[in-house]
Amino acid sequence: MWWLVVEVAWTRRFIHAKVMHRATSKVISVATTNSRDLRNTLPSLTDNNACRVIGKLIAERSKEADVFAMSYEPNKNERIEGRLAIILDTIQENDIIFV
């Protein structure tokens, strides 16, 4: 069982992602399109480009915290496709290992 888990959530206006320790609920890294720097620079806060930016930020911030491996557990009947797949693929492309 792996202890660091990626959680991704969407609203109609924003994308939120975080990496947290499952047992202690300590948050390792957070990225959201609602942050001031992204909100003012991205043309759309929920499109595929925003998903790539969130994935890259999560990977960079996780590496700064010396985290190089994590897992993602889909909810019941959840498919890894679309925007979720873009975020997870971008995290992997930035040298984070999924176990």
N, C-alpha and C positions, 0 to 999 in steps of 0.2 A: 504494500500500500504506500502510495506516495503522499507526502504531506503538504506540498505546495500546489495550490489549485488556482487555475485561471477562472474568473467569473466575468461574464460579459452580459450587459443589459442594454436595452434600447428603450427610448421613449420616442414620441413622434418628432422631437426636436433635437435630441442628443444621443450620443453613444458613450457608454461608460464601461470601463474594464478595470479589473484589479487582480492582483496576485496576492493570495493570502495563505497563511499557515492554517491547515485544517483543524488541528487540535487546539491551538491557542487563539485562533482568529486574529492573529497579528497581521496587519496589512503590510506587504513588502513593497508593492508599487501600485500606483493608481494613474490612470489617464482618462480624460474625458474631453469631449468636444465642447463642453460647457465652460472650460477654463478660459480665462480672459485672452491669453495669447493665441489660442486656436480659434476662438469665437470670432476674433477680428481678422484673422488671416485666411481661413478656409472659405471658399465660395459656398459650399454646402456642408452642413454639419452631420449629415446622415448618409452620404453617398459612398461609393466604393473607395474614392480617394481618401475620405475621412477615416474609413476603416483601416487603410494602409498606414495612415499617420498614427492612429491609436495603437496598432500592432507594433510599429517601430518604437513608439514612446515606451510601451510596456517592456519591450525587450531591452532598450537602453537603460531604463530605470532599474530593471531587475539585475542587469549585469553590474550596475553601480553598487547594488546591495549584495554582490557576490552570489547571485542565484543564476545558475546556468541550466537547470532542469526543473520541469514542472509537469503537471498533467491537466487535462481537461476532461471532465466527466459530463457527458450530455445528460440533460433531464430526460425523463421518460418520454418516448415518442419524439424526441428532438433529433433532427438530422443536421449533420455538419455540412452545410451548403450555404451559398449566398454570402451575405456580409460576415457571418460567423466564420466561414471557411477562409475568407480573405484575411480576417484578423489573425486567425491561428496560423495560416501559412506565412504571413508577414513576420510573426514572432519567430517561427522556425527559420525563416530566411536570414534572420539576424542572430544566428548562432545560439538559439535556445533549444534545448532538447526536450521533446515531449516523451514521457514514459507512461 
